[in-house]
Amino acid sequence: MAAYYTWSKTVEIDGICKTRALPGYHDEPLKGDRKGQRSVRLNKAYRVIYEETESGNVILIGVQEVNKHEY
């Protein structure tokens, strides 16, 4: 999926903090069972759910799933 590739490359090049600030991704924290995870809209139908882990000065991004969002 091209949108996922674009998002992951942007995170790799610019970092998650700058990528999170881009309004098109609608990066937001999740609640309930997914507390501690974040969601990014790749397009109208798909989103990626990820977690951040800090390891020293490095932020590791662990993608939990890419799914079709039901509206």
C-alpha positions as CSV (number, residue, x, y, z in Angstrom):
1,M,0.0,0.0,0.0
2,A,1.6,3.3,-1.2
3,A,0.1,5.4,1.6
4,Y,1.7,3.2,4.3
5,Y,5.0,3.3,2.5
6,T,4.8,7.1,2.3
7,W,4.0,7.4,6.0
8,S,6.8,5.0,7.1
9,K,9.4,6.8,5.0
10,T,8.3,10.2,6.4
11,V,8.7,8.8,9.9
12,E,12.1,7.4,9.0
13,I,13.3,10.7,7.4
14,D,11.7,13.4,9.5
15,G,10.9,11.5,12.8
16,I,7.6,10.8,14.4
17,C,7.2,14.2,16.1
18,K,7.3,16.1,12.8
19,T,5.2,13.5,11.0
20,R,2.6,13.6,13.8
21,A,2.3,17.4,13.2
22,L,1.2,16.9,9.6
23,P,-2.5,17.5,9.5
24,G,-3.3,15.0,6.7
25,Y,-2.5,12.0,8.9
26,H,-4.9,12.9,11.7
27,D,-2.5,11.2,14.2
28,E,-4.3,10.7,17.5
29,P,-4.0,8.7,20.7
30,L,-6.4,5.8,21.2
31,K,-8.5,5.0,24.3
32,G,-9.8,2.0,26.1
33,D,-8.2,-1.3,25.2
34,R,-5.8,0.5,22.9
35,K,-4.6,3.1,25.4
36,G,-0.9,3.8,24.8
37,Q,-1.3,3.2,21.0
38,R,-1.8,5.9,18.3
39,S,-3.8,5.8,15.1
40,V,-2.9,7.4,11.7
41,R,-5.3,7.7,8.8
42,L,-3.6,6.5,5.6
43,N,-6.6,7.3,3.5
44,K,-10.4,7.3,3.9
45,A,-10.5,3.5,4.3
46,Y,-7.2,2.4,6.0
47,R,-5.4,3.4,9.1
48,V,-2.2,2.2,10.9
49,I,-2.1,1.6,14.6
50,Y,1.3,2.0,16.2
51,E,3.1,2.3,19.6
52,E,6.1,4.3,20.5
53,T,8.9,3.1,22.8
54,E,11.8,5.3,23.9
55,S,15.2,3.7,24.1
56,G,17.6,6.3,25.2
57,N,17.5,9.1,22.6
58,V,15.8,6.9,20.0
59,I,12.0,6.5,19.6
60,L,11.1,3.1,18.3
61,I,7.9,2.7,16.3
62,G,6.1,-0.6,16.5
63,V,3.3,-1.0,14.0
64,Q,0.6,-3.1,15.6
65,E,-1.7,-3.4,12.6
66,V,-2.9,-1.8,9.3
67,N,-6.6,-2.2,9.0
68,K,-9.7,-1.2,7.1
69,H,-11.5,1.3,9.2
70,E,-15.3,0.7,9.4
71,Y,-17.4,3.8,9.5
